[in-house]
């Protein structure tokens, strides 16, 4: 006499999980293809302003980013707005060479299509932004895009 | 000699686990956000002192923003909500008023002879203006143009301007732009670039 009676298998046959890897792989490839790795570590805080008349930024390979905002490590770098190019803080004078460097890395035929995306914190004062714009004009990087979030109301 | 049977089956049960692991990694690192923003074209730099051609005062819509984020439009204080309507009225000048911009007859494809106004919007901001306010002003001005373009595209083609742009109908888009050319001029900053 056994205390534990063997349960008789009454449930139907188990669902085959053999196709589970296939499904997971399908999802995996989808995310692998769509994923875009963040190209830089943000050292400045940016909360973008909102706007309604936004356009999509096309051809991300031809976009040159400039970040402006308060440093994240404000105890180390203070609270004054700073410009970030690539992975380092910069001054407005560095923008010219930064844009030239970006152009040099691209094909010559694509250079006129390069857009400069300004990712600026909404609390920033216009003084620094104007300085950056003046520098961009000097190197004829005239196509710019003020990065904003989309506001859906109104 | 040992007899060779069928090779032992490799257990593929953990394959799902590995795939899940990778899947989770890509799920976490992926950023689906598309970059959105207001596209603008900066004017080329002024190399030497070129005399700017005189523009009649009635053709210029002056928008000033001060360091306290207050708007002064054509000499009057204004709230940001009113800017769009004021700009639309200025750009279109429906009643052909004396103090609003002049119009000139122009041949535009699809539309035939149109009265195109010689409007220019001049935007000047202070160094202390917040970026948020600046974007709001730019946005309202762009919205004014877009609304007018939508209206005229609706009348002429039965579809909005946005739909034309999305459909990539370049000839029609160009025609609409010719009727309402977007002219937002930013004043040369005065105390910037001092060395």
Boltz contact constraints between the chains, C-beta under 6 A:
constraints:
  - contact:
      token1: [A, 20]
      token2: [B, 16]
      max_distance: 6.0
  - contact:
      token1: [A, 21]
      token2: [B, 15]
      max_distance: 6.0
  - contact:
      token1: [A, 21]
      token2: [B, 16]
      max_distance: 6.0
  - contact:
      token1: [A, 21]
      token2: [B, 19]
      max_distance: 6.0
  - contact:
      token1: [A, 24]
      token2: [B, 16]
      max_distance: 6.0
  - contact:
      token1: [A, 24]
      token2: [B, 19]
      max_distance: 6.0
  - contact:
      token1: [A, 24]
      token2: [B, 20]
      max_distance: 6.0
  - contact:
      token1: [A, 24]
      token2: [B, 23]
      max_distance: 6.0
  - contact:
      token1: [A, 25]
      token2: [B, 19]
      max_distance: 6.0
  - contact:
      token1: [A, 27]
      token2: [B, 23]
      max_distance: 6.0
  - contact:
      token1: [A, 28]
      token2: [B, 19]
      max_distance: 6.0
  - contact:
      token1: [A, 28]
      token2: [B, 22]
      max_distance: 6.0
  - contact:
      token1: [A, 28]
      token2: [B, 23]
      max_distance: 6.0
  - contact:
      token1: [A, 31]
      token2: [B, 26]
      max_distance: 6.0
  - contact:
      token1: [A, 31]
      token2: [B, 27]
      max_distance: 6.0
  - contact:
      token1: [A, 31]
      token2: [B, 30]
      max_distance: 6.0
  - contact:
      token1: [A, 32]
      token2: [B, 26]
      max_distance: 6.0
  - contact:
      token1: [A, 35]
      token2: [B, 26]
      max_distance: 6.0
  - contact:
      token1: [A, 35]
      token2: [B, 29]
      max_distance: 6.0
  - contact:
      token1: [A, 35]
      token2: [B, 30]
      max_distance: 6.0
  - contact:
      token1: [A, 36]
      token2: [B, 31]
      max_distance: 6.0
  - contact:
      token1: [A, 49]
      token2: [B, 132]
      max_distance: 6.0
  - contact:
      token1: [A, 49]
      token2: [B, 135]
      max_distance: 6.0
  - contact:
      token1: [A, 51]
      token2: [B, 38]
      max_distance: 6.0
  - contact:
      token1: [A, 51]
      token2: [B, 135]
      max_distance: 6.0
  - contact:
      token1: [A, 51]
      token2: [B, 139]
      max_distance: 6.0
  - contact:
      token1: [A, 53]
      token2: [B, 139]
      max_distance: 6.0
  - contact:
      token1: [A, 53]
      token2: [B, 142]
      max_distance: 6.0
  - contact:
      token1: [A, 53]
      token2: [B, 143]
      max_distance: 6.0
  - contact:
      token1: [A, 53]
      token2: [B, 146]
      max_distance: 6.0
  - contact:
      token1: [A, 54]
      token2: [B, 36]
      max_distance: 6.0
  - contact:
      token1: [A, 55]
      token2: [B, 39]
      max_distance: 6.0
  - contact:
      token1: [A, 56]
      token2: [B, 34]
      max_distance: 6.0
  - contact:
      token1: [A, 57]
      token2: [B, 35]
      max_distance: 6.0
  - contact:
      token1: [A, 120]
      token2: [B, 131]
      max_distance: 6.0
  - contact:
      token1: [A, 122]
      token2: [B, 131]
      max_distance: 6.0
  - contact:
      token1: [A, 122]
      token2: [B, 132]
      max_distance: 6.0
  - contact:
      token1: [A, 124]
      token2: [B, 131]
      max_distance: 6.0
  - contact:
      token1: [A, 125]
      token2: [B, 128]
      max_distance: 6.0
  - contact:
      token1: [A, 126]
      token2: [B, 125]
      max_distance: 6.0
  - contact:
      token1: [A, 126]
      token2: [B, 127]
      max_distance: 6.0
  - contact:
      token1: [A, 126]
      token2: [B, 129]
      max_distance: 6.0
  - contact:
      token1: [A, 126]
      token2: [B, 134]
      max_distance: 6.0
  - contact:
      token1: [A, 127]
      token2: [B, 127]
      max_distance: 6.0
  - contact:
      token1: [A, 129]
      token2: [B, 131]
      max_distance: 6.0
  - contact:
      token1: [A, 130]
      token2: [B, 189]
      max_distance: 6.0
  - contact:
      token1: [A, 130]
      token2: [B, 192]
      max_distance: 6.0
  - contact:
      token1: [A, 131]
      token2: [B, 192]
      max_distance: 6.0
  - contact:
      token1: [A, 134]
      token2: [B, 192]
      max_distance: 6.0
  - contact:
      token1: [A, 134]
      token2: [B, 193]
      max_distance: 6.0
  - contact:
      token1: [A, 137]
      token2: [B, 42]
      max_distance: 6.0
  - contact:
      token1: [A, 137]
      token2: [B, 45]
      max_distance: 6.0
  - contact:
      token1: [A, 138]
      token2: [B, 45]
      max_distance: 6.0
  - contact:
      token1: [A, 142]
      token2: [B, 41]
      max_distance: 6.0
  - contact:
      token1: [A, 142]
      token2: [B, 42]
      max_distance: 6.0
  - contact:
      token1: [A, 144]
      token2: [B, 40]
      max_distance: 6.0
  - contact:
      token1: [A, 144]
      token2: [B, 42]
      max_distance: 6.0
  - contact:
      token1: [A, 145]
      token2: [B, 37]
      max_distance: 6.0
  - contact:
      token1: [A, 145]
      token2: [B, 39]
      max_distance: 6.0
  - contact:
      token1: [A, 146]
      token2: [B, 37]
      max_distance: 6.0
  - contact:
      token1: [A, 146]
      token2: [B, 38]
      max_distance: 6.0
  - contact:
      token1: [A, 146]
      token2: [B, 135]
      max_distance: 6.0
  - contact:
      token1: [A, 147]
      token2: [B, 37]
      max_distance: 6.0
  - contact:
      token1: [A, 148]
      token2: [B, 37]
      max_distance: 6.0
  - contact:
      token1: [A, 150]
      token2: [B, 36]
      max_distance: 6.0
